Amino acid sequence: MLSGVAVREIRQIVEGRSIRERTRTRDGRPEMYFLLTDVDRVLPVYLGGGVHVLQWSARRGQSGRLPTAAWAELETLDRGQWHDLEPLDAVIPASRALDNEVWYDVREGIRAIVVCDGDCRVVYPLVEPASHYYRAMTKSEWMPCLVRQRI
C-alpha cells in the first residue's frame, strides 16, 4: 500500500516541522519526502485553496472516533461509512509515490479525505483495489486513487 510521497512543488509547503530534513535533491531539483515510517507522520494536502501539512491518520489512543488505518478505502467512502466524520475532499500534491519500495510517477496528485477530531485535522489517502499492472509492479493488493490517472 501507499507508504510515502515525494512532492516537487515544495515552495507551497511552508508549515510543518522538519522541513529541511524532508527536502532532498533529485535530478537537480528539490523534492520533499513524506513517509509513513516518519516519526512525525504528516502529508501535504490541497484544501480550502491552500496547501496544509496535516497528520497522516490517527494514532493509537488519540481518538475513539478516528480509525488508526493509514488509508481510507474508496468503497467505504462511497458507502457512507465516513459520513459521521464529515470528510472533506482533498488532494495530496504528490509528484511520485512509494509502495513496497517501488517509486512511481504521479501526474496530478492523490485523492484523500480530511476529517476533524476536535481541533486536530487528519488526512487519509484514498485507496482502491489494485489494477493488474499495479499489482505486478508493486506486489500490492491496493493502490492509491490518483487524480485523472490510472496505473
Backbone hydrogen bonds, N-H to C=O, Kabsch-Sander energy under -0.5 kcal/mol:
donor,donor_aa,acceptor,acceptor_aa,energy
3,S,98,L,-3.1
4,G,98,L,-0.8
5,V,34,F,-2.3
6,A,96,R,-2.3
7,V,32,M,-2.6
10,I,8,R,-2.2
12,Q,9,E,-0.8
13,I,10,I,-1.7
14,V,12,Q,-1.0
22,R,18,S,-1.0
22,R,19,I,-0.6
23,T,19,I,-0.8
23,T,20,R,-1.0
24,R,31,E,-2.9
26,R,29,R,-3.0
29,R,26,R,-1.7
31,E,24,R,-3.0
32,M,7,V,-2.7
33,Y,22,R,-2.6
34,F,5,V,-2.6
36,L,3,S,-2.7
38,D,35,L,-1.6
41,R,39,V,-1.2
42,V,40,D,-0.9
43,L,54,L,-2.6
45,V,52,H,-2.7
46,Y,91,V,-3.3
47,L,45,V,-0.6
47,L,50,G,-3.0
50,G,47,L,-1.2
52,H,45,V,-2.7
54,L,43,L,-2.7
54,L,52,H,-0.7
55,Q,121,R,-1.0
56,W,41,R,-2.5
57,S,55,Q,-1.0
57,S,123,V,-1.7
58,A,67,P,-1.2
62,Q,59,R,-2.2
63,S,59,R,-0.6
72,A,125,P,-2.7
74,L,127,V,-3.2
76,T,73,E,-0.7
77,L,73,E,-1.5
78,D,74,L,-2.7
79,R,75,E,-2.0
80,G,77,L,-1.3
81,Q,76,T,-2.2
83,H,80,G,-1.4
85,L,82,W,-1.6
86,E,83,H,-1.9
88,L,114,V,-2.4
90,A,112,A,-2.4
91,V,46,Y,-1.2
92,I,110,I,-3.2
94,A,92,I,-2.4
95,S,6,A,-3.3
96,R,6,A,-1.6
97,A,104,Y,-2.4
98,L,4,G,-2.7
99,D,102,V,-1.9
100,N,1,M,-0.6
102,V,99,D,-1.8
103,W,101,E,-0.6
104,Y,97,A,-2.1
106,V,95,S,-2.6
110,I,92,I,-2.1
111,R,145,C,-3.2
112,A,90,A,-2.3
113,I,124,Y,-2.3
114,V,88,L,-2.1
115,V,122,V,-2.6
116,C,85,L,-0.7
117,D,120,C,-2.6
120,C,117,D,-1.7
121,R,119,D,-0.5
122,V,115,V,-3.0
123,V,55,Q,-2.9
124,Y,113,I,-2.7
126,L,111,R,-2.4
127,V,72,A,-2.3
128,E,143,M,-2.7
130,A,141,E,-2.7
135,R,131,S,-2.6
136,A,132,H,-2.2
137,M,133,Y,-2.4
138,T,134,Y,-2.8
139,K,135,R,-2.3
143,M,128,E,-2.9
145,C,126,L,-2.6
146,L,144,P,-1.0
147,V,109,G,-2.5
148,R,146,L,-0.6
149,Q,146,L,-0.6
